[in-house]
């Protein structure tokens, strides 16, 4: 299965990177005990904004898109610093940031999935790569902050939204739907699932211990 890469205007791509960097900086600024300086916050913000795209392009043996233009690094760095300096203001409009973050998730997922299909990857790896593009920034952010990776714990279907969006794109392309329509469907579905999960606090079932308790020498389930 092959498809042409889903391309978006440069300003939309920069917006996605900027929002990702802003989110990373806001997250990092919340840890007062870490005593991060401006450089530290900028690095975490850049990692959050670029992480997924860089991982995607490295796995596809391509030059990272973020390194092919002079605009990405300044935008990511500026967004990260703004996020740290105006943290309290952005906390008040967190619902707007949630929607923008969901849009970024969908855009990166659509771009990653179509890039994977364009180079000839099978459907399942293409879905994996699309989801990785979407969530890779948050993974690198948590690693840099020496935190447990958030998407591996009970949460609001962050990775699930990315996987379902990417899978929908692959299925639509396989059914003969034009790539642009399939990509838009991926973005819309990802945004809807992510936003609804945050609003209604949906999450996957939490892992429960299946071990047996021993009380007075008797095993109990």
C-alpha positions in Angstrom: 0.0 0.0 0.0 1.5 3.3 -1.1 0.2 6.9 -0.5 1.5 10.3 -1.2 2.7 12.1 2.0 0.0 14.4 3.5 1.5 17.9 3.4 0.2 20.9 5.3 1.1 24.6 5.0 4.4 25.5 6.7 2.6 27.8 9.2 0.4 24.9 10.3 3.4 22.7 10.9 5.1 25.5 12.8 1.9 26.0 14.9 1.9 22.3 15.7 5.6 22.4 16.8 5.0 25.6 18.8 2.0 24.2 20.7 4.0 21.0 21.4 6.9 23.0 22.7 4.5 25.2 24.8 3.0 22.2 26.3 6.3 20.7 27.2 7.5 23.9 28.8 4.2 24.3 30.8 4.6 20.7 32.0 8.3 21.3 33.0 7.5 24.6 34.7 5.1 22.8 37.0 8.0 21.0 38.7 9.3 23.8 41.0 11.7 21.4 42.8 13.6 20.7 39.6 14.8 24.4 39.5 15.1 24.5 35.7 16.7 27.5 34.1 15.8 29.1 30.8 18.0 26.8 28.8 16.6 23.7 30.5 13.0 24.7 29.8 13.9 25.5 26.2 15.5 22.1 25.7 12.5 20.3 27.1 10.2 22.4 25.0 12.1 21.8 21.9 12.2 18.0 22.6 8.4 18.0 23.2 7.8 19.8 19.9 10.3 18.0 17.8 10.5 14.6 19.4 7.9 12.6 17.5 8.9 14.0 14.1 12.6 13.3 14.7 11.9 9.8 15.9 9.7 9.2 12.8 12.2 10.5 10.3 15.1 8.7 11.9 13.2 5.4 11.7 12.5 6.2 8.0 16.2 7.0 7.4 15.3 10.6 6.4 16.7 14.0 7.4 14.4 15.3 10.2 12.0 17.8 8.7 12.7 20.2 11.7 16.3 20.4 10.5 15.4 21.4 6.9 14.2 24.9 7.7 15.4 27.8 9.7 12.0 28.4 11.2 11.4 25.4 13.4 14.1 25.9 16.1 13.3 29.6 16.8 9.6 28.9 17.0 10.0 25.9 19.3 12.4 27.8 21.6 10.3 30.9 21.7 7.1 28.9 22.5 8.9 27.1 25.3 10.2 30.3 26.9 6.8 31.9 26.6 5.2 28.9 28.2 7.5 29.2 31.2 7.2 32.9 31.6 3.4 33.0 31.2 2.7 29.7 32.9 0.0 31.1 35.2 -1.8 32.8 32.3 -1.8 29.6 30.2 -3.1 27.5 33.1 -6.3 29.7 33.1 -7.0 28.8 29.4 -6.0 25.1 29.7 -9.1 24.0 27.8 -7.9 25.9 24.8 -4.4 24.4 25.1 -6.0 20.9 25.4 -7.8 21.4 22.1 -4.7 22.8 20.4 -2.7 19.9 21.8 -5.2 17.4 20.5 -5.0 19.1 17.1 -1.2 18.8 17.2 -1.6 15.1 18.1 -3.8 14.5 15.1 -1.6 16.5 12.7 1.6 14.7 13.6 -0.2 11.4 13.5 -1.6 12.0 10.0 1.8 13.2 8.7 3.7 10.3 10.2 1.2 7.7 9.0 1.2 9.0 5.4 5.0 9.3 5.3 5.2 5.7 6.4 2.7 4.6 3.7 4.5 6.7 1.1 7.8 4.8 1.6 6.0 1.4 1.4 5.6 0.4 5.0 2.8 -2.2 5.6 -0.3 -1.0 7.4 0.5 -2.1 10.9 4.0 -0.5 11.0 2.5 2.6 9.4 0.0 2.9 12.3 2.8 2.4 14.8 4.9 5.1 13.2 2.0 7.5 13.0 1.2 7.0 16.7 4.9 7.3 17.5 5.1 10.6 15.6 2.1 11.9 17.7 3.3 10.9 21.1 7.1 10.8 20.8 7.5 14.4 22.1 5.8 13.6 25.4 8.0 10.5 25.8 11.2 12.5 25.3 9.9 15.2 27.6 9.4 12.7 30.4 12.7 11.0 29.8 14.5 14.4 30.1 12.7 15.2 33.3 13.5 11.7 34.6 9.8 10.9 35.1 7.8 7.8 34.5 6.5 7.9 30.9 3.0 9.4 31.2 1.3 7.5 28.4 2.2 4.2 30.0 0.1 5.0 33.0 -3.6 5.6 33.5 -4.6 8.7 31.7 -6.9 10.3 29.2 -6.4 8.1 26.1 -3.5 10.1 24.7 -1.8 7.3 22.8 -5.1 5.5 22.1 -6.4 8.6 20.3 -3.3 8.7 18.2 -3.5 4.9 17.4 -7.2 5.0 16.4 -6.6 8.1 14.3 -3.7 6.6 12.5 -5.5 3.3 12.0 -8.5 5.1 10.5 -6.3 6.8 8.0 -4.7 3.5 6.9 -8.1 1.8 6.6 -9.5 4.7 4.5 -6.5 4.7 2.2 -6.9 0.9 1.7 -10.5 1.5 0.8 -9.5 4.0 -1.9 -10.4 7.2 -0.1 -8.2 10.2 -1.3 -5.2 10.8 1.0 -6.3 14.3 1.9 -9.8 13.2 3.0 -8.3 10.2 4.9 -5.8 12.5 6.7 -8.5 15.0 7.7 -10.5 12.2 9.1 -7.5 11.0 11.1 -7.1 14.5 12.6 -10.8 15.0 13.4 -11.1 11.6 15.0 -8.0 12.0 17.0 -9.1 15.5 18.3 -12.6 14.3 19.2 -11.4 11.2 21.1 -8.7 13.2 22.9 -11.0 16.1 23.9 -13.8 13.8 25.0 -11.4 11.7 27.0 -10.2 14.8 28.9 -13.7 16.2 29.4 -15.3 12.9 30.6 -12.1 11.5 32.1 -12.1 8.4 30.0 -9.2 6.0 30.5 -8.2 2.4 29.9 -8.9 0.0 32.7 -6.1 0.1 35.3 -3.9 -2.9 35.7 -5.0 -4.8 38.8 -3.0 -7.4 40.7 -4.2 -10.9 39.9 -2.1 -12.4 42.7 -3.5 -14.5 45.5 -3.5 -13.2 49.0 -2.6 -15.5 51.7 -4.5 -15.1 54.9 -3.9 -17.6 57.7 -2.3 -20.0 55.2 -5.3 -19.9 52.8 -5.0 -18.5 49.4 -7.8 -16.1 48.5 -8.5 -14.4 45.1 
